[in-house]
Amino acid sequence: MNEEENPWKILDQKEIYENPWIQVTEFEVINPSGGTGIYGKVHFKNFAVGVIPMDADWNTWLVGQYRFPLNQYSWEIPEGGGDLLLDPIVSAKRELLEETGLVAGEWTKILTMHLSNSVTDEMAVIYLARDLEQKTPAPEETEQLVVKKLPFDEVVNMLESGKITDSMSVAAIQKIQLMLSQDTLKK
């Protein structure tokens, strides 16, 4: 079988729910083994962007907020949604400024990833931002944020102790660690 060929067969589909950010569709399918069943898909009407800002002293910024779907507080890199019609860097710059008040002179894309590909089509793009300048943050009205500037090693410790569980943050922190260990990123 060609690995690019879709083994799923769609018999029927119906929209279950929609709002300005997501659309939920239920599919009647024949699965790759030939059995029939249903499959639910959450389609995102934007993509996710994340930024791991780093200053010359190897400090980074985390954003803390209460996450409604999790019913708990979460420490994360600056992140948010981006318009599918715009280059992701435009949204990343906006999110960094909104959440931390930082403007970066140097941007490097470090990751592209699917966030939960068993039920959603959400794509994320994550950047490393360097050459930072502090401006005034302007969070959205739905965000009640706490912003912390921390040494990168302390952020790694937060990840290792389970205080950071957000997937984009985990991936970004681990990617920076990998880049450091491979000497593709200099402190």
C-alpha positions, 0 to 999 in steps of 0.5 A: 500500500502507498503510504500517501494513500488514505485508507479511510473511506467516508460514508457520510458526514455532518457538522455537529458544532461551529463557532468563530474558532473551530468546527466539529464534524462527525464522520461515518467511516470505514476504517483501515481494517474494513470496520464501520464506525464514527470519527469526530474531527475538530477543525481549527479555523486558525493555526497556533503560534508560539514564541520562545524569547531569549535575551543575551543572558539566556533568560526567557519569558513564560506566561501563566494563566488559568486555562478553562478547558483544563480547569487549572493554571498553566505556565507556557511560552507566549502563544496564541492563534494566527490567521490562516491567510497571514504568514505565521511570523506576523501572528507570532510577533503580535502574540509576543508583543501582546503577552509580554511587551517584547519586540524581537529583532531576530526570528528563527522558526524552530518547529512546525507540529500538529498538536493533537492529530488524533482528533484535530487538524491544528497546526503550530509554528514555533519561533525563537525570538532574539535581540529583544526590546521591552515595550508595553504588553497589551493582552486580550480581554480574555487573558489574565496573564502573569509574565515571568522572566526566568533563566532558561535552566530554571524553565527546563527545571519547571518542565522536568518537574511537571510544572510546564505541561503545555505541548507547544511549550514542552516542544519548544523548550526541548528543541532549544535544549537539543539545539544547544546540545548539538551546538546549532545554537550558541549561548 
